[in-house]
C-alpha cells in the first residue's frame, strides 16, 4: 500500500510540474474535388482529368500560431483520365491515400505521399508524364522550398502510353 501511495504521489507531482500543452486545437477542413481540367505538356496529347471525391485536411497549429503539420487524406477518391486525341481512350484509377507535411524548427520541411495517386511529372526524375503512384514518395525541402532529397518506394508508372493505345 505504501509503495502504491508513493507511485501515485510521484505521478501527481510529475503532472503538476509538466508543461502546458504546446499546441492549439487542430483545424479540420473538408475540401471538395477540384474542377475538371485539361492536362497539357505531360503526354504527347492533351488529357482531360476528372477527380471524384474530397480531401480531408487537418492542420496542426503551434501555440505561437504557426502551422507545424498538415495531414490530408483522400478517402475513396478516383481519378478519370481521358485522352483528347482521336482515341478518346479513358482510364479510371483509384486515388486514395494520405499526405503529410511537417515544418521543422529550422524552417525546413519534410513531406510524404502514401497510397495511390497521380503526379504531373515524375516526382523523382522530373521526367514529363502522368505518373500513377502505388506506394510512397517522401521528400525534404530546405527553408527556401528547394527539394534536397526525394525517395520513392513502390511503383511509379507513366500512364500516357496507356491512354495513347
QUITAQUI-V898820 format. One record per residue. N is the residue number from 0. SS is DSSP state (h for helix, s for strand, l for the rest). PSI is psi in whole degrees, -180 to 180 (NA if undefined). OMEGA is omega in degrees with one decimal (none if undefined). Layout:
# QUITAQUI-V898820
N_SS_PSI_OMEGA + N_SS_PSI_OMEGA
This chain:
# QUITAQUI-V898820
0_l_-43_179.7 + 1_h_-42_-179.7 + 2_h_-41_179.5 + 3_h_-43_178.7 + 4_h_-39_178.5 + 5_h_-44_179.1 + 6_h_-46_-179.9 + 7_h_-43_179.4 + 8_h_-43_178.8 + 9_h_-43_178.7 + 10_h_-46_179.1 + 11_h_-39_178.3 + 12_h_-41_179.0 + 13_h_-41_178.7 + 14_h_-36_-179.8 + 15_h_-33_-177.9 + 16_h_-2_-179.8 + 17_l_144_179.6 + 18_l_155_177.5 + 19_l_164_178.8 + 20_l_142_-175.7 + 21_l_11_-177.6 + 22_s_159_174.3 + 23_l_171_177.3 + 24_l_136_179.7 + 25_l_155_177.7 + 26_s_127_-179.8 + 27_s_129_180.0 + 28_s_141_172.5 + 29_s_120_-174.5 + 30_s_123_179.9 + 31_l_162_178.2 + 32_l_146_177.0 + 33_l_164_176.4 + 34_l_156_174.0 + 35_l_152_-177.6 + 36_s_159_171.7 + 37_s_125_-179.0 + 38_s_119_179.8 + 39_l_154_173.8 + 40_l_2_178.9 + 41_l_-45_174.6 + 42_l_176_177.9 + 43_l_2_-177.5 + 44_l_157_176.6 + 45_l_151_-177.9 + 46_s_132_176.2 + 47_s_131_-179.3 + 48_s_133_177.9 + 49_s_124_177.9 + 50_s_131_176.2 + 51_s_122_178.9 + 52_l_177_-177.8 + 53_l_172_178.0 + 54_s_137_176.5 + 55_s_115_-178.4 + 56_s_137_171.9 + 57_s_117_-179.1 + 58_s_127_179.4 + 59_s_131_-174.2 + 60_s_132_175.2 + 61_s_164_-179.6 + 62_l_-34_-180.0 + 63_l_-8_178.3 + 64_l_0_179.7 + 65_l_142_173.1 + 66_s_129_-179.2 + 67_s_-19_-179.5 + 68_s_141_174.5 + 69_s_127_173.0 + 70_s_128_178.6 + 71_s_140_175.4 + 72_s_151_-178.1 + 73_s_77_-173.5 + 74_l_124_173.9 + 75_l_17_-177.7 + 76_l_151_171.3 + 77_s_155_177.0 + 78_s_126_176.1 + 79_s_125_178.6 + 80_s_132_-179.5 + 81_s_126_177.8 + 82_s_134_178.4 + 83_l_24_172.5 + 84_l_-162_-176.3 + 85_l_-21_-175.2 + 86_l_-29_-174.7 + 87_l_28_179.5 + 88_l_140_-176.6 + 89_s_149_-178.4 + 90_s_126_177.3 + 91_s_127_-175.2 + 92_s_146_172.0 + 93_s_140_-179.3 + 94_l_52_-179.2 + 95_l_144_179.0 + 96_s_-159_179.9 + 97_s_162_179.3 + 98_s_137_176.1 + 99_s_138_174.6 + 100_s_126_-178.3 + 101_s_133_174.6 + 102_s_131_179.3 + 103_l_157_-177.4 + 104_l_-28_-179.2 + 105_l_5_178.2 + 106_l_-6_177.8 + 107_l_165_-179.6 + 108_s_149_169.5 + 109_s_138_-178.3 + 110_s_157_179.7 + 111_s_133_173.4 + 112_s_124_-176.6 + 113_s_139_176.6 + 114_s_-143_-177.4 + 115_s_137_178.7 + 116_s_-177_-173.9 + 117_s_141_173.8 + 118_s_138_170.9 + 119_s_102_-170.8 + 120_l_142_-179.1 + 121_l_124_-176.3 + 122_l_-16_-179.0 + 123_l_-47_-174.0 + 124_l_-12_-175.8 + 125_l_10_177.3 + 126_l_136_179.4 + 127_l_159_178.7 + 128_l_173_172.6 + 129_s_107_-170.2 + 130_s_124_178.8 + 131_s_122_-179.3 + 132_s_137_168.2 + 133_s_94_-175.8 + 134_s_-131_-176.0 + 135_s_137_170.3 + 136_s_126_178.1 + 137_s_150_-177.6 + 138_s_155_172.5 + 139_s_142_179.6 + 140_s_146_177.3 + 141_l_180_-175.4 + 142_l_-23_178.1 + 143_l_-2_179.2 + 144_l_8_178.2 + 145_l_137_178.9 + 146_s_127_178.5 + 147_s_-23_175.6 + 148_s_148_176.0 + 149_s_139_178.2 + 150_s_139_179.2 + 151_s_134_170.5 + 152_s_144_-174.2 + 153_s_-145_-177.7 + 154_s_148_169.9 + 155_s_118_-176.3 + 156_s_129_177.1 + 157_s_119_-177.5 + 158_l_-3_177.7 + 159_h_-46_177.6 + 160_h_-32_178.3 + 161_h_-30_179.3 + 162_h_-17_-178.3 + 163_h_-23_-173.1 + 164_l_NA_none
